[in-house]
Amino acid sequence: MSQDIVIQTQEVVSNDYLASFQSALLAMDDYRAQLAEAGDWNTLAVGLVNLNDFKTNLIMLIQQIELDIYELMPDKKTVIEGVGILEKRRANTKKWESNRLLEDIVSSKLQTETGEIHPSDIFSLIDTLQRVLPLTGSLGWRTGELKKENIDIEDYCSVTWGRQTISITK
């Protein structure tokens, strides 16, 4: 007995899965409404626990898809017709040694061969501090400005990289 093997295109398979998922969501919402109308909060609670587990798994699937796209996408930013603009993103957190950095900046601007401090030294220090200090909502030192001062930020900061994500703008 021979069977024909039908191979669906990726778009059809993807649309079939999503359509099935949408149908299941609508059916679950109808069931939720029936349970709420009947006052069956116990079954609603069990459903909530199951949906939270499903949500956790869905989030992991989304993150894995983002990672796959991140690794496979050749450019940092690309446009896909019908989808939008895809852009690779990766957050980071910086832990600064702010006291040491501030002391080094001040001493580099005020240290003179004669030991005298001139008003121009003070103005230069103020100008530098205004440019490099974290006077923004993020409270992170302004790395571009520090680099302009020839300060190696790796001497004062450890960076922890976050997960790789894909941003889609329509």
Residue pairs with C-beta under 8 A, 6 or more apart in sequence:
8 16
28 47
28 51
31 47
32 44
32 47
35 41
35 43
35 44
35 47
36 44
63 163
63 165
66 164
66 165
66 166
67 163
67 164
69 86
69 166
70 88
70 164
70 165
70 166
71 164
73 86
73 88
73 166
76 87
76 88
77 85
77 86
77 87
77 88
78 85
78 86
79 85
79 86
80 86
83 168
83 170
84 168
84 169
84 170
85 168
85 169
85 170
86 166
86 167
86 168
87 166
87 167
87 169
88 164
88 165
88 166
89 164
89 165
89 166
89 167
90 161
90 162
90 163
90 164
90 165
91 161
91 162
91 163
91 165
92 159
92 160
92 161
92 162
93 159
93 160
93 162
94 140
94 141
94 157
94 158
94 159
94 160
95 157
95 158
95 160
96 140
96 141
96 156
96 157
97 156
97 157
98 141
98 156
100 156
101 141
101 151
101 156
104 151
104 156
105 125
105 128
105 129
105 132
105 149
105 151
106 125
109 121
109 124
109 125
109 128
110 117
110 121
110 122
110 125
112 118
112 121
128 149
131 142
131 145
131 148
132 141
132 142
132 145
132 146
132 149
132 151
133 141
133 142
134 140
134 141
134 142
136 142
141 153
141 156
141 157
143 153
146 153
147 153
